[in-house]
Amino acid sequence: MALSALNAISPIDGRYRSKVEKLKDYFSEEALIKYRVLVEIEYFIALCELPLPQLESVSSSVFEDLRAIYKNFTAIDAQAIKDIEKVTNHDVKAVEYFIKDKFDALELSAYKEFIHFGLTSQDINNTAIPLSIKDAMNDVYVPEYSELLEKIEGLATDWAHIPMLARTHGQPASPTRLGKEISVFAARLKEQFNLLNNVPSAAKFGGATGNYNAHKVAYPNIDWKAFGTEFVQGKLGLQHSFPTTQIEHYDHAAALFDGLKRINTIIIDLDRDIWTYVSMDYFKQKIKAGEVGSSAMPHKVNPIDFENSEGNLGMANAIFEHLSAKLPLSRLQRDLTDSTVLRNVGVPFGHTIIGFKSTVKGLGKLLLNEPKFAQDLENNWAVVAEAIQTILRRESYPNPYEALKGLTRTNEAITQISISNFIDTLEVSDAIKSELKAITPSNYTGI
């Protein structure tokens, strides 16, 4: 049966496929094979440019023909490599054999044994995968993140002057402004994104146990460490990890995954706050004709986008957590546990993109219910007690905190009138009383 949205096991490849379609170019099996081919081809060209004595006769005019092997890579090519793998039972060796066939077609058969020369499979995997992650970050993740950040910053600006009753421990607290509370999330996201930008995209490249053993025994007079660094950093645009074991140590990858997880956690925090504001009737939601909010209750318009985002970002974080905790661990010079784990690296990216899109969609459906903001402020005049007692402290009034505590810690409603009456009992000047009476829950919002 052909894979479809209806029979896929993962919702990323099923229900949500349209939302993460772009990620297939970086994290699918076909994409991994293509990136492996890219690294093998560029490595061969680098050996020609060194040059190795046996490759001095290779003309640079064929380099673009070689690069066309990965630039014009197709699903048919990927399937051809998978067919070879059925025989070799080794995925990277299958790539090598595929390229050797291409060399025959390009009349480069004399140079075939310099494909994958001196390398182990992890020299290919540990460059191909970091390169695919880097490209996915730049091409897919950053645009989606930027769209979400722009939406959050836009709402922070739009709502900059909307006074709002704050709630700490769930209880009425000193008033704030809606736009400022939204801007908190924008500031947090930008700080974490800046940290993310400082994480190198690192790659291992050094032979079977990281020491260039095979390279050095064949060509002892070549500085293979310098060559490897130039290849990884100059050709591939990655940071060369050295020394390593047979595999990349994944410490920088772990830092990346932890950074992505923190960004997701901030968005989950936003999702939960907006969900709560909707439940408090601070926001209505735009209604789309034909949509159903509940199969039983016709009146409901649920904040499903924020719930969907929270769930998907939680899934992403669980996998990012495992990736960052597991990948840096390997027995002695290597074991194979990293290989199967790395094949799932696209999954948390998929859930992250779904979460981002859902939050953006949800934010776009919000309708500000300003009367509810004003009503909550008017119903909570007790919150100006902090302002009054602070001014009384300024005036050296005796025990102002205790005086306001006695007024406000009661089950009786505190209103503008009761606050005004209390102010009239204070032994302060009329000017101070006027200053105190000018304070309201709506204008006591700070800077």
C-alpha positions as CSV (number, residue, x, y, z in Angstrom):
1,M,0.0,0.0,0.0
2,A,1.4,3.4,-1.0
3,L,2.0,5.8,1.9
4,S,-0.7,8.4,2.3
5,A,-2.0,10.8,4.9
6,L,-4.6,8.2,5.9
7,N,-2.3,5.3,6.5
8,A,0.9,7.0,7.8
9,I,1.8,6.0,11.4
10,S,3.2,9.4,12.4
11,P,0.8,12.4,12.3
12,I,3.7,14.4,10.9
13,D,3.5,12.3,7.7
14,G,-0.2,12.0,8.0
15,R,-2.6,14.6,9.4
16,Y,-0.1,17.4,9.5
17,R,1.9,16.6,6.4
18,S,0.9,19.8,4.6
19,K,2.3,21.9,7.5
20,V,5.7,20.3,7.4
21,E,6.1,19.5,3.7
22,K,9.3,21.6,3.4
23,L,11.1,19.5,6.0
24,K,11.2,16.5,3.7
25,D,14.1,18.1,1.8
26,Y,16.3,17.9,4.9
27,F,15.1,15.0,7.1
28,S,13.6,12.4,4.8
29,E,15.5,9.2,3.9
30,E,15.9,10.6,0.4
31,A,17.3,13.8,1.8
32,L,19.8,12.0,4.0
33,I,21.0,10.0,1.0
34,K,21.3,13.2,-1.1
35,Y,23.4,14.9,1.6
36,R,25.7,11.8,1.8
37,V,26.2,12.0,-1.9
38,L,27.0,15.7,-1.6
39,V,29.7,15.1,1.0
40,E,31.3,12.2,-1.0
41,I,31.4,14.3,-4.2
42,E,32.8,17.4,-2.5
43,Y,35.4,15.2,-0.7
44,F,36.6,13.7,-4.0
45,I,36.9,17.2,-5.5
46,A,38.8,18.4,-2.4
47,L,41.3,15.5,-2.9
48,C,41.7,16.6,-6.5
49,E,42.3,20.1,-5.5
50,L,44.9,19.1,-2.9
51,P,46.0,17.4,-5.1
52,L,46.8,13.8,-4.4
53,P,49.4,12.7,-6.9
54,Q,47.1,10.1,-8.5
55,L,44.4,12.8,-9.1
56,E,46.5,15.5,-10.6
57,S,45.3,14.5,-14.1
58,V,41.6,15.1,-13.1
59,S,40.5,18.2,-14.9
60,S,38.6,20.8,-12.9
61,S,36.2,21.0,-15.9
62,V,34.6,17.8,-14.6
63,F,33.8,19.2,-11.2
64,E,30.5,20.6,-12.2
65,D,29.5,17.4,-13.8
66,L,30.3,15.7,-10.5
67,R,28.4,18.2,-8.5
68,A,25.4,17.7,-10.8
69,I,25.2,14.2,-9.3
70,Y,23.8,15.7,-6.1
71,K,22.4,18.9,-7.4
72,N,20.1,17.0,-9.8
73,F,19.5,14.2,-7.4
74,T,16.1,12.5,-7.8
75,A,13.9,10.1,-6.1
76,I,14.9,7.6,-8.8
77,D,18.6,8.0,-7.7
78,A,17.6,7.5,-4.0
79,Q,15.8,4.3,-4.9
80,A,18.8,3.1,-6.9
81,I,20.9,3.5,-3.8
82,K,18.3,1.8,-1.6
83,D,18.4,-1.1,-4.1
84,I,22.2,-1.4,-3.7
85,E,21.8,-1.3,0.0
86,K,19.6,-4.4,-0.1
87,V,22.8,-6.2,-1.3
88,T,25.4,-4.4,0.8
89,N,23.3,-4.1,4.0
90,H,25.2,-0.9,4.5
91,D,23.7,2.5,3.7
92,V,26.9,4.5,3.2
93,K,28.6,1.8,1.2
94,A,25.6,1.8,-1.1
95,V,26.2,5.5,-1.7
96,E,29.8,4.8,-2.6
97,Y,28.8,2.1,-5.1
98,F,26.2,4.4,-6.7
99,I,28.8,7.2,-7.2
100,K,31.2,4.7,-8.7
101,D,28.6,3.8,-11.3
102,K,28.3,7.6,-12.0
103,F,32.1,7.8,-12.4
104,D,31.9,5.1,-15.1
105,A,29.3,7.1,-17.0
106,L,31.6,10.2,-16.8
107,E,34.6,8.1,-18.0
108,L,36.3,8.6,-14.6
109,S,36.6,4.9,-13.8
110,A,40.4,5.2,-13.2
111,Y,39.7,7.4,-10.1
112,K,36.9,5.4,-8.5
113,E,38.9,4.1,-5.6
114,F,39.4,7.6,-4.3
115,I,35.7,7.9,-3.6
116,H,35.4,7.5,0.1
117,F,39.2,7.2,0.3
118,G,40.4,6.6,3.9
119,L,37.0,7.4,5.4
120,T,34.6,5.6,7.7
121,S,30.8,5.9,7.3
122,Q,30.6,8.4,10.2
123,D,32.8,10.9,8.3
124,I,29.9,11.0,5.9
125,N,27.0,10.8,8.4
126,N,28.5,13.2,10.8
127,T,28.9,15.8,8.1
128,A,25.7,15.1,6.1
129,I,23.4,15.3,9.1
130,P,24.8,18.5,10.7
131,L,24.7,20.1,7.2
132,S,21.0,19.0,6.7
133,I,20.2,20.4,10.2
134,K,21.9,23.7,9.5
135,D,20.1,24.0,6.1
136,A,16.7,23.2,7.7
137,M,17.3,25.7,10.5
138,N,18.1,28.5,7.9
139,D,15.5,27.5,5.3
140,V,12.5,26.4,7.4
141,Y,12.9,27.0,11.1
142,V,14.1,30.6,11.0
143,P,11.3,31.8,8.7
144,E,8.6,30.1,10.8
145,Y,10.2,31.5,14.0
146,S,10.4,34.9,12.5
147,E,6.8,34.9,11.5
148,L,5.7,33.9,15.0
149,L,8.0,36.6,16.6
150,E,6.7,39.2,14.2
151,K,3.1,38.3,15.1
152,I,3.8,38.5,18.9
153,E,5.7,41.8,18.5
154,G,2.8,43.2,16.4
155,L,0.2,42.4,19.0
156,A,2.4,43.8,21.8
157,T,2.4,47.1,19.9
158,D,-1.3,47.0,19.1
159,W,-2.2,46.3,22.7
160,A,0.5,48.6,24.3
161,H,-2.0,50.9,26.0
162,I,-4.6,48.4,27.2
163,P,-4.6,48.4,31.0
164,M,-5.1,45.0,32.5
165,L,-5.5,43.5,36.0
166,A,-2.4,41.4,36.7
167,R,-2.8,38.1,38.5
168,T,0.0,36.6,40.7
169,H,-0.7,33.3,42.3
170,G,-4.0,33.6,40.5
171,Q,-5.1,36.5,42.6
172,P,-5.6,40.2,41.6
173,A,-2.3,42.1,41.7
174,S,-0.9,45.4,40.7
175,P,-2.2,46.4,37.2
176,T,-0.2,46.1,34.1
177,R,-0.7,46.5,30.4
178,L,-1.6,43.8,28.0
179,G,1.0,44.8,25.4
180,K,3.7,44.8,28.0
181,E,2.8,41.3,29.1
182,I,2.9,40.1,25.4
183,S,6.3,41.9,24.9
184,V,7.8,39.8,27.7
185,F,7.5,36.7,25.4
186,A,9.0,38.5,22.5
187,A,12.0,39.6,24.6
188,R,12.5,36.0,26.0
189,L,12.3,34.5,22.5
190,K,14.9,36.9,21.1
191,E,17.3,36.3,23.9
192,Q,17.1,32.5,23.4
193,F,17.4,32.9,19.7
194,N,20.6,34.9,20.1
195,L,22.0,32.1,22.2
196,L,20.9,29.6,19.5
197,N,22.9,31.6,16.9
198,N,26.1,31.1,18.9
199,V,25.9,27.3,18.7
200,P,28.2,25.9,16.1
201,S,27.1,23.4,13.5
202,A,29.9,20.9,14.2
203,A,31.0,17.9,12.3
204,K,33.4,15.0,12.7
205,F,35.9,14.1,9.9
206,G,38.9,12.0,10.7
207,G,38.8,8.4,9.6
208,A,37.9,5.2,11.5
209,T,38.9,6.4,15.0
210,G,39.3,10.1,14.3
211,N,43.1,10.0,13.8
212,Y,43.4,10.0,10.0
213,N,45.2,6.6,10.3
214,A,44.4,5.4,6.7
215,H,45.2,8.9,5.2
216,K,48.5,9.1,7.0
217,V,49.7,5.6,6.2
218,A,49.0,6.2,2.5
219,Y,50.3,9.8,2.3
220,P,52.5,10.5,5.4
221,N,53.7,13.9,4.2
222,I,50.3,15.5,3.9
223,D,48.9,17.6,6.8
224,W,45.6,15.7,6.9
225,K,44.3,17.5,10.0
226,A,44.6,20.9,8.1
227,F,43.0,19.3,5.0
228,G,40.1,18.0,7.1
229,T,39.5,21.3,8.8
230,E,39.6,23.1,5.5
231,F,37.2,20.6,3.9
232,V,34.7,20.7,6.8
233,Q,34.9,24.5,7.4
234,G,35.8,25.9,4.0
235,K,33.9,23.5,1.8
236,L,30.9,22.5,3.9
237,G,30.6,25.6,6.2
238,L,30.6,23.5,9.4
239,Q,32.9,23.6,12.4
240,H,35.4,20.8,12.5
241,S,35.4,18.8,15.7
242,F,38.8,17.5,16.5
243,P,39.9,15.4,18.2
244,T,37.0,12.9,18.2
245,T,36.5,9.2,18.4
246,Q,34.9,7.5,15.4
247,I,31.9,9.7,15.8
248,E,31.0,13.3,16.4
249,H,30.7,13.9,20.1
250,Y,27.4,15.8,19.6
251,D,27.9,18.3,22.4
252,H,27.1,21.2,20.1
253,A,24.1,19.3,18.7
254,A,22.9,18.8,22.2
255,A,23.3,22.6,22.9
256,L,21.2,23.3,19.7
257,F,18.4,20.9,20.8
258,D,18.4,22.3,24.3
259,G,18.1,25.8,22.8
260,L,15.2,24.8,20.6
261,K,13.6,23.2,23.6
262,R,13.8,26.4,25.6
263,I,12.2,28.4,22.7
264,N,9.4,25.9,22.6
265,T,8.9,26.1,26.3
266,I,8.5,29.9,26.0
267,I,5.8,29.4,23.4
268,I,4.1,26.8,25.6
269,D,4.0,29.5,28.3
270,L,2.5,31.9,25.9
271,D,-0.1,29.3,24.7
272,R,-1.2,28.7,28.3
273,D,-1.5,32.4,29.1
274,I,-3.5,33.2,26.0
275,W,-5.7,30.1,26.7
276,T,-6.3,31.4,30.2
277,Y,-7.2,34.9,29.0
278,V,-9.7,33.4,26.6
279,S,-11.3,31.5,29.5
280,M,-11.4,34.8,31.4
281,D,-13.3,36.3,28.4
282,Y,-10.5,38.8,27.8
283,F,-10.6,37.6,24.2
284,K,-13.3,36.4,21.9
285,Q,-12.3,34.4,18.8
286,K,-13.1,34.9,15.2
287,I,-15.7,32.5,14.0
288,K,-15.4,30.7,10.7
289,A,-18.5,29.6,8.9
290,G,-19.1,25.9,9.1
291,E,-16.7,25.2,11.9
292,V,-17.8,23.2,14.9
293,G,-16.5,23.8,18.4
294,S,-18.0,20.9,20.1
295,S,-19.9,17.9,18.9
296,A,-22.4,18.3,21.7
297,M,-22.4,22.1,22.7
298,P,-23.2,24.3,19.7
299,H,-22.2,27.5,21.5
300,K,-18.5,26.6,22.0
301,V,-15.6,28.3,20.3
302,N,-12.6,26.5,21.7
303,P,-9.0,27.8,21.9
304,I,-7.9,24.7,20.0
305,D,-5.0,26.3,18.2
306,F,-3.2,27.0,21.4
307,E,-4.0,23.6,22.7
308,N,-2.7,22.0,19.5
309,S,0.5,24.1,19.7
310,E,1.1,23.2,23.4
311,G,0.7,19.5,22.6
312,N,3.0,19.5,19.6
313,L,5.7,21.6,21.3
314,G,5.5,19.2,24.2
315,M,6.1,16.3,21.9
316,A,9.0,18.2,20.2
317,N,10.6,18.9,23.6
318,A,10.4,15.3,24.7
319,I,12.3,14.2,21.7
320,F,14.8,17.1,21.8
321,E,15.4,16.2,25.5
322,H,16.2,12.6,24.5
323,L,18.4,13.7,21.6
324,S,20.4,16.1,23.8
325,A,20.7,13.6,26.6
326,K,21.5,10.5,24.5
327,L,23.7,11.6,21.6
328,P,26.8,12.8,23.6
329,L,27.0,9.3,25.2
330,S,28.8,6.5,23.3
331,R,30.6,3.4,24.6
332,L,34.4,3.7,24.0
333,Q,35.3,4.8,20.5
334,R,31.7,4.3,19.3
335,D,28.5,2.3,19.5
336,L,25.6,2.4,17.1
337,T,22.9,3.9,19.4
338,D,23.4,7.4,17.9
339,S,22.6,6.1,14.4
340,T,19.0,5.1,14.9
341,V,18.4,8.1,17.2
342,L,19.6,10.5,14.6
343,R,17.2,9.2,12.1
344,N,14.5,10.8,14.2
345,V,16.0,14.3,14.3
346,G,13.4,15.6,11.9
347,V,10.5,14.5,14.1
348,P,10.9,17.3,16.8
349,F,11.5,19.8,14.1
350,G,8.2,18.7,12.5
351,H,6.3,19.0,15.8
352,T,7.9,22.4,16.4
353,I,6.8,23.8,13.1
354,I,3.3,22.5,13.6
355,G,3.3,24.2,17.0
356,F,4.6,27.5,15.6
357,K,1.9,27.6,12.9
358,S,-0.8,26.8,15.4
359,T,0.2,29.6,17.7
360,V,0.3,32.1,14.8
361,K,-3.1,30.9,13.7
362,G,-4.6,31.2,17.2
363,L,-3.1,34.7,17.7
364,G,-4.6,35.8,14.4
365,K,-8.1,34.7,15.6
366,L,-8.1,36.8,18.8
367,L,-10.6,39.6,19.2
368,L,-9.9,42.0,22.1
369,N,-12.8,42.3,24.6
370,E,-11.9,45.6,26.1
371,P,-15.0,46.0,28.3
372,K,-14.0,42.8,30.2
373,F,-10.5,44.3,30.9
374,A,-12.2,47.5,32.2
375,Q,-14.7,45.5,34.3
376,D,-12.1,43.5,36.0
377,L,-10.1,46.6,36.9
378,E,-13.2,48.3,38.3
379,N,-14.0,45.3,40.4
380,N,-10.6,45.3,42.0
381,W,-9.9,48.7,43.6
382,A,-8.0,46.9,46.3
383,V,-5.0,46.8,43.9
384,V,-4.3,50.5,44.4
385,A,-3.5,49.8,48.0
386,E,0.1,49.3,47.0
387,A,0.3,52.7,45.4
388,I,-1.3,54.5,48.3
389,Q,0.9,52.9,51.0
390,T,4.0,53.6,48.9
391,I,3.2,57.3,48.7
392,L,2.5,57.3,52.4
393,R,5.9,55.8,53.0
394,R,7.4,58.6,50.9
395,E,5.6,61.1,53.2
396,S,6.9,59.2,56.3
397,Y,3.4,58.3,57.4
398,P,3.4,55.9,60.3
399,N,2.7,52.2,59.5
400,P,1.1,52.8,56.1
401,Y,1.3,49.1,55.0
402,E,-0.5,48.0,58.2
403,A,-3.2,50.7,57.6
404,L,-3.9,49.5,54.1
405,K,-3.7,45.9,55.1
406,G,-6.5,46.5,57.6
407,L,-8.6,48.1,54.9
408,T,-8.1,45.6,52.1
409,R,-7.7,42.2,53.8
410,T,-11.4,41.8,54.3
411,N,-14.2,39.9,52.6
412,E,-16.1,43.1,52.0
413,A,-15.9,44.6,48.5
414,I,-13.3,47.4,48.1
415,T,-14.6,50.1,45.8
416,Q,-13.6,53.5,44.6
417,I,-15.9,55.0,47.3
418,S,-14.4,52.9,50.2
419,I,-10.9,53.8,49.0
420,S,-11.8,57.5,48.8
421,N,-13.4,57.4,52.3
422,F,-10.2,55.8,53.7
423,I,-8.1,58.5,52.1
424,D,-10.2,61.2,53.8
425,T,-9.3,59.7,57.2
426,L,-5.6,60.0,56.7
427,E,-3.8,62.8,58.4
428,V,-2.1,64.2,55.3
429,S,-2.4,67.4,53.3
430,D,-5.2,68.0,50.9
431,A,-2.6,67.9,48.1
432,I,-1.5,64.4,49.1
433,K,-5.2,63.3,49.4
434,S,-5.8,64.6,45.8
435,E,-2.7,62.8,44.6
436,L,-4.0,59.5,46.2
437,K,-7.5,59.9,44.9
438,A,-6.2,60.3,41.3
439,I,-4.8,56.8,41.4
440,T,-7.1,54.2,39.7
441,P,-6.7,50.6,38.7
442,S,-6.6,51.7,35.1
443,N,-3.8,54.2,35.4
444,Y,-1.7,52.5,38.0
445,T,0.3,50.6,35.4
446,G,3.9,51.6,35.8
447,I,6.3,52.3,32.9
